[in-house]
Amino acid sequence: MLSGRIRRWRFFLCSLVLWITAPVLALLGIPLVENARYPEAAAIMVVVVIGMFWTWAGMALVMKRLHDLNRSGWHYVWMFFLPGLLTGSVSFHWNNTHGSWSFGYGQVFGIVAVLASLYLIFAPGSDGPNDYGYPP
């Protein structure tokens, strides 16, 4: 599932479907949570299952797109995994007598993920076969 290649348009459409299905699955999970004996535990299970599905499918899409660009799937780590961990977690605060200033370095990591997403959507794939197979 993590091998092969995917072109720009199909990557965009599959990503769009993924962004639509996650909230739909969450809405479908509401009756399960409301009718459960332990609603908190059921809500956690629904969130974990949807999160695992969404993470796996998104990672597979990105890796296939990276393969189409003749790049290793390991680029996923710096493009999305690290920014996801670091966004909102690192910040710098400065106070003085004239006011205060705050900047979250996590915001920079979020920008990295956005720029990486734009690269995956707009960069043309390699023509012909590459290290990861034949064009789709």
N, C-alpha and C positions, 0 to 999 in steps of 0.2 A: 504494500500500500504506500510505502514511502519511496518507491522507485518510479521511474518514468518521468515524463515531461508533460507540461500543460501550457498552452499558449495564453496570451494576454486576455483575450476576450472571454475565453472559457474560465480562466482564473477569476476574472471580475464577476462573472455571472454566478459561479459557484460560491464565491465569497459573499455575494449579495444574498443568495439563498441561505447561506449559513447564518448571516446576521438576522434574517427573518425567522428562521426556524427556532433559534434559541428562545426568543420571547414567546413564540407559539407553544413550544414545549413547556415553558414555565407556566403559561396560562392553563395548559392541560393538566399540570400537576396540582393546581389549586384544589380541585375536588378531592384529590388523594390526601392532601394535607388536612382539609377541613373535616373529612370523615375518618381520619386516622385516630387510633386510640391515644397515641402520643404525637400530637401535631408538631411539636418542636423537632422531634427526631425525624418525622416524615419530611418536614421542610428541609432539614439538613440533607437528607438523602436525595431529595429531588434536586437541590442545588448542586450537590456533588456529582450526581449522574449527568445532569445537563452540562456542568462544567467540564467533566471528563470528555464527553462527546464533543463539545465545542472546541476544547483544546486539541484533541487528537485530530479532528477534521481540519481545523485551521492550520495545524502544524503540517499535516500531509499536503494541503494545498500549497503552502509556502515552499515546502521542500521540492515539490514537483516544479513549481515555477522557477526556483533557483536552479534546478537541473536544466530547465529549458534555456537558462542564461549561462549554462556551462559553469555553474558555481556549486560548491559543496553544500549540502543541506545543513552543515554545521554553522553556516552563516546565520541561521535562524537564532542562534544563541545571542549574538551581539545585536541583531536587528530587532528582536522582539522579546526574548526571554529576560535578558538583563534589564532592558528598559521597563518591562513589566514589573520586575522586582524593585527597581530603584525609583520609579515614578512616585513622587509624593513622600518618599522616605528620607530624602536628604535635603536639608535646607540650611540657609544662612540668615541670621538675624543680626541687625546692627541698630543700636539705639544711641542717640546723642541728645544734647539739650534742645536741638531744633526739630526733632522728630525721630521717627524710626523708619527703617527700610528692611524689607524682607524679600528674599529671593529663594525659591526652592530649586535646587539643582535637579531635582526630580523632573521639573518641567522641561529641562533640556533633554533628558532621557526620553521623555514623551515625544519631543520633536524628532528625535532620532527614529522612533518607531513610525511616525507619520511620514517622514521622508523615505524611509525604507519601503513603506507601503506604496507610496507614489512611484518609486523606482520599479517595484514589482509589477505595477499596473501598466506603466508606460514604456519600459525598456523592451526593445525588440529581442526576441529569442534568437539563438544561434541558428543559422541556416544549415540545413543538412544534419547529418549525424554528429554528435559530440560525445564527450566522455560518458554521458548518461543515457545514450540510446538514440534512436531515430526520432525525427520530428513527429509529433502526433498528427 
